[in-house]
Amino acid sequence: DAKTTQPTSMDCAEGRAANLPCNHSTISGNEYVYWYRQIHSQGPQYIIHGLKNNETNEMASLIITEDRKSSTLILPHATLRDTAVYYCIVRVIVGGRDDKIIFGKGTRLHILP
Amino acid sequence: DAGVIQSPRHEVTEMGQEVTLRCKPISGHNSLFWYRQTMMRGLELLIYFNNNVPIDDSGMPEDRFSAKMPNASFSTLKIQPSEPRDSAVYFCASSLKGGPEAFFGQGTRLTVV
């Protein structure tokens, strides 16, 4: 079962920052927070992951609260191509025996022109 | 690298027939995942392999489903006999064990009539 809770859908105006929240109140110390997205008719695509520090890459930023019970994915300047379903996933430390990736229902993000 | 390659992209078959879906992971990757996606149930993990060995097949719906990974460059998911409720998009993904990012194929859209 997915260990995360996300809003079902969100809207964001093109050019604005999209902030996608995720709750993972039962996260364990050995679990990372991952984000993937799935654009219509394509396979999911990795975005970013983190353990407890904030992370940034060319696609997005990930802000994890100090207690690690929630996080926010930030797309700094959303474009129409960012319209997709965004999945927040909790996953044990990669490399462990049981490092499977379990998807929840995700957030459907609509970027509005 | 061409990425994860799945075949066929589309499959239409009659109920009761055997169906075989194929996946070629990215060269050098040693973890492989099979997922099924439907509107009702979302993305479900069926089975995953590490170093060609099945680690967790608890998501395989029933005995009609079987998966094999005879070598590091090839995996199959077989459904025998197929039923209309098996209609879905089936995704294969691969990753480096110890690496954070799983790469997904384009999927196989299966329709059982």
Interface residues (C-beta under 8 A of the other chain):
Chain A: Y32 Y34 Q38 Q42 G43 P44 Q45 Y46 H49 Y87 V94 G95 R97 D98 D99 K100 I101 I102 F103 G104 K105 G106
Chain B: V4 S31 F33 Y35 G42 L43 E44 L45 Y48 N50 I55 D56 F91 A93 K97 G98 G99 P100 E101 A102 F103 F104 G105 Q106 G107
